[in-house]
Amino acid sequence: NAALEIWSLSPSEPECLQYVALPGVCVDEIVYDPVVNEFVCHCGALRQHSGFLVRVDAETFITKEIESTPYVMAKRIFRVKSENKNAVFICSGKQIAVYSSEEYEVSSFSHELNSEVYGADYGRERKLVVLSNGDAYEIWCAFEKRGTFETPPACSDVAFREGGGLVAVSNSGLVRCWDTDPEMLVNS
C-alpha cells in the first residue's frame, strides 16, 4: 500500500520517524513545498484505472486533502505559483493538467498532447512549462502553446537552468544545453 515515511539517517539503526498511509498502491511522484510546509504526492489506484493527488502536512503528517485524478501514473508533479495563484501541475503520458484545491482560487484544467511526455519543468518567474517533447506552454492561460524548441532524440527530461537557459537529456545519455531562455527558442 502507498505510504509516506520519514526515516532517520543516523549512524545507528535506521528508524521510521513519521508515517502516514495514503490511498492507492504506490507513490509514483512526490514534491515538498517549503512555503506551505507540505508534501504533495500522486498515488496510483489499486485497480490501476486512476489515481489520487494527496496533500500531507509536513510537520504533523496529517492528510490535508485527497483528490481523484484520471491518471494511473504521474511522470512529474510540481507546485505552480504565480502571484495569488497556487496549484499542482501533473504530467502523465499524453496529458498535462493543473489541479487546484479548495483553498486556492484557481480552476483545474487539462490539455491533451500529440506525443508522450517523460519529463517537464516549470519556470516560476517565466510562468512557462517546458516538456520533454519540445513544447512550451503558458501555464496560467489553460496551456496556451507558446511554441516548440529542439530536444535531443528520445528526450527523457528537460529542466530550466539556474541563471537562464535549458538542459535536456536523452535515454541514450546525450545532454543538450541552451544558454538562452525558452522565450528566445520558441518558434510559434
C-alpha positions in Angstrom: 0.0 0.0 0.0 1.0 3.6 -0.6 2.6 5.4 2.3 4.8 8.4 3.1 7.6 7.8 5.6 10.4 9.9 7.2 13.4 7.9 8.3 16.4 8.9 10.4 19.8 8.6 8.8 21.7 8.4 12.0 24.8 6.1 12.1 22.8 3.6 14.3 19.9 1.5 13.2 17.5 3.2 10.7 14.3 4.4 12.4 11.0 5.4 10.9 10.2 8.8 12.5 6.9 9.5 10.8 4.4 7.5 8.7 1.1 8.2 7.0 -0.9 5.7 4.9 -2.1 7.1 1.6 -4.7 5.8 -0.8 -3.6 3.6 -3.7 -0.9 1.1 -4.2 2.2 3.2 -4.6 3.5 6.8 -4.6 4.9 7.5 -8.1 5.7 11.2 -7.6 6.3 13.4 -4.6 7.2 17.1 -4.2 7.9 19.1 -1.0 6.7 22.7 -0.8 8.6 24.6 1.8 6.4 27.7 1.5 3.3 25.9 2.9 5.3 23.1 4.5 3.6 20.2 2.8 4.2 17.2 0.7 2.1 16.6 -2.5 2.0 13.0 -3.8 0.4 11.3 -6.7 -0.6 7.7 -6.0 -1.9 5.1 -8.4 -5.2 3.5 -7.6 -5.5 -0.2 -6.6 -7.2 -1.2 -9.9 -4.8 0.9 -11.9 -7.5 2.9 -13.7 -7.0 6.2 -12.0 -5.0 7.9 -9.2 -5.0 10.3 -6.3 -3.4 13.6 -5.6 -2.7 13.8 -1.9 -1.6 16.8 0.2 0.1 16.0 3.6 1.2 18.5 6.2 4.9 18.0 6.6 5.0 18.8 10.3 2.0 16.8 11.6 1.9 14.2 8.8 -1.9 14.7 8.7 -3.5 14.3 5.3 -4.9 17.7 4.3 -6.7 16.8 1.0 -7.2 13.8 -1.3 -8.4 14.4 -4.9 -9.1 11.8 -7.5 -7.3 12.1 -10.9 -7.8 10.1 -14.1 -4.1 9.3 -14.2 -2.8 5.9 -13.3 0.7 7.2 -13.0 2.2 10.7 -12.9 5.5 11.2 -14.7 6.1 14.6 -13.0 4.3 16.8 -10.5 5.3 20.1 -9.1 3.8 23.2 -7.5 3.0 26.1 -9.8 2.8 29.5 -8.3 2.2 33.0 -9.6 1.1 36.0 -7.5 -2.0 34.8 -5.8 -2.3 31.5 -7.8 -1.1 28.2 -6.3 -1.9 24.8 -7.8 -0.3 21.4 -8.7 0.9 20.5 -12.2 0.7 16.9 -13.3 2.4 15.4 -16.4 1.1 11.9 -17.3 1.7 10.3 -20.7 0.0 12.4 -23.3 -1.8 14.7 -20.8 -0.8 17.7 -18.8 -3.1 19.1 -16.1 -3.3 21.7 -13.3 -5.2 20.8 -10.2 -6.3 23.4 -7.7 -7.5 22.9 -4.2 -10.5 24.5 -2.4 -8.2 26.9 -0.6 -6.8 28.3 -3.9 -9.0 30.2 -6.3 -7.6 28.5 -9.5 -9.7 26.4 -11.8 -8.5 22.9 -12.7 -7.9 22.2 -16.3 -6.1 19.7 -18.6 -4.7 19.5 -22.1 -4.2 16.6 -24.5 -0.7 16.4 -26.1 0.3 15.0 -29.5 3.1 12.9 -28.2 4.2 11.1 -25.0 6.0 13.3 -22.4 8.5 11.8 -20.0 9.6 15.0 -18.2 8.7 18.6 -17.6 9.8 21.7 -15.7 8.1 24.9 -14.6 9.8 28.3 -14.7 8.2 30.2 -11.9 9.4 33.6 -13.0 8.5 32.8 -16.6 5.1 31.2 -15.9 6.1 28.7 -18.6 6.1 24.9 -18.7 8.7 23.1 -20.9 8.1 19.5 -21.9 10.5 16.7 -22.9 8.7 16.6 -26.3 10.0 20.1 -27.1 6.7 22.0 -26.4 6.5 25.2 -24.3 3.2 26.3 -22.7 1.9 29.3 -20.8 0.6 27.6 -17.7 -2.0 30.2 -16.5 -3.7 30.5 -19.9 -5.1 27.0 -19.9 -1.9 25.8 -21.6 -1.7 28.2 -24.4 1.1 26.8 -26.6 4.0 29.3 -26.9 5.9 27.3 -29.5 8.5 24.5 -29.7 12.2 24.0 -29.3 14.5 21.2 -30.5 15.2 18.4 -27.9 17.6 15.5 -28.3 16.2 12.3 -29.8 14.3 10.2 -27.2 14.4 13.1 -24.7 13.7 11.8 -21.2 13.7 15.0 -19.2 14.1 18.8 -19.5 14.8 21.5 -16.9 15.4 25.2 -16.6 19.0 26.1 -15.7 19.7 28.4 -12.8 20.7 31.7 -14.3 18.8 31.1 -17.6 18.6 28.6 -20.3 17.6 24.9 -20.5 19.1 21.5 -20.2 17.7 18.3 -21.7 18.9 14.6 -21.5 18.0 11.7 -23.7 17.7 8.0 -22.9 21.0 7.4 -24.7 22.8 9.8 -22.4 23.0 12.8 -24.8 22.8 16.1 -22.9 21.9 19.3 -24.7 22.2 22.8 -23.0 20.9 26.1 -24.2 22.1 29.5 -22.8 19.1 31.4 -23.9 15.7 31.4 -22.3 12.8 29.4 -23.8 11.1 32.6 -24.9 14.0 33.1 -27.3 13.9 29.5 -28.5 10.2 29.1 -29.2 9.1 29.5 -32.8 5.3 29.8 -32.8 
